Amino acid sequence: MSKLTLALVAHDHKKPELLAWVKQHIDVLKQCNLVGTGTTGGLIASETGLEVTRYKSGPLGGDQQIGALIAENKLDALFFFWDPLNPAPHDPDVKALLRLCSVWNVPVACTPATADLVITSPLFLSPDYKPLKPNF
């Protein structure tokens, strides 16, 4: 079975929350290919020792790069701790990223509670589970 590819993304005020979540689930995350936007990916790599393929910062196109992975069926799940209380200049990119997860049936978790449920699901690392993908 090939490793799952997961994206780890967080807005500035949510980075500490994502980092704490990653540390809590590091044993599972070690079994996956990890990608992230620039600052978030760098923070996770430096604080945990996990290997994270880093794309551009979200506002500089990183959200769109991760969106391309979704559209190309190269991403298995998105863990995106976004900040609903602080508008970002790239809010349209954020909305587009979340929209692509719905279009392509990619699991997305935006809170630690949802992320916990996703990563601890018996289906998460199961080689038998393949989510249905639309055929456009």
N, C-alpha and C positions, 0 to 999 in steps of 0.2 A: 504494500500500500504506500502511495506517495504521501508525503507530509502535507498537512493542511497549511495553507497560506493565510495568515491573519494580518489585518491592518490595525495598528494602534495609533489613535489620533486623539488629541485633547487641546482644547482652547487653553489659553494661559492660566486662567483661574481654576481650571480643572486638572492641570498637569499633576499636582501633588496627589489628587484623588486617583488618577489613573496609575501613577507610580506605585502607590500603596496597593492597589488592586493587582498590579503585575507581580509585585513581591509576594502577595498572598497566593497567587496561582502559578508561581514560577516553574513548578515541576511539570505542569501540563504545557506551559508555554515553551519549555525547552524542547518539546517534541514537535514543534511547529516551525515553519518558516515565518519570520516576522518582518513586516514592512511598516513604515511610519512616515509621517511628515517630518521635515527637517529637525526642528527643535525638540519635538516630542521623542522622535526616534533616538536622537543623540542623548537625551536625558535618560531614557530607559536603558540604553546600552551602557552608559557610563555608571549608572547607579546599580545595575543588576549583573552586568557582564554578559547579558544576552546579546546575540548577534541580531542586529536590526538593519535591514536595507532601508536607507534613508532617501526619501524623495525631497523635493523642494518644500519650503515652508508653505503652509496652507494658503495664505494670501498671495503667494508668488507662483501658485500653480500646483502645489502638492496635492490639494484636494482633487483637482482634476486628473492628476496622474493616478491617484488611487481609483478614481471613477473609471479611468481607462482599463485598469485591471479588472474591475467588475464587468464592464461591457465585453471584455475579451475572455470572460469565464476563467480568470486566473486568481480570483480571490474567493476564499471560502467563508470568511466572516469579517465583519467590521466592528471594532470596539471603538466608538467615537464618543468621548465624554465632552460634549459641547456645552457651552454656557448660554442658557436661554435668557439670562438676566443682563448680559452685556453684549449689545449688538456689535458685530464685527463688520469691517468693510467688505469682507468676502462672503457675507450671508447668502447671496445667490449661489455661490459655489457649494456651500454647506447644504442648502436645500437640494441642489442637483445631486449631490453625493447620496443623500438619504433617499431621494427619488430613484436613483439607479439601483439601490439595494432592493427596493420594492419591485421595480420592473424585472430584475433578474433573479428574484427570490433568494437574495443573499442575507443571511442572518445579520442583524445589526443591533448592538446594545449601546444605549446612550447613558445608562446609569450603572453604578456598581451593582445594584440589586439585579437588574436584567442581565448584566455581564456574568454575575455569579450563576444565575440559572442556566445560561447558555453553556458556559464552560464546564459546569458540573453535570450536564445532561449525559446520560449513558450513550446517547447518540453522537456526542461531540467527536470522540475519537474512534467511533465504530467504523470499521472498514465496510460494513454492510449498508451504512446510511449514505444515500446520495439524494440530496434535495432535487425536486423536479425543477428543470430549467425550461423557460418558455422557448418555443420554436418559432421565431419571427421570420 
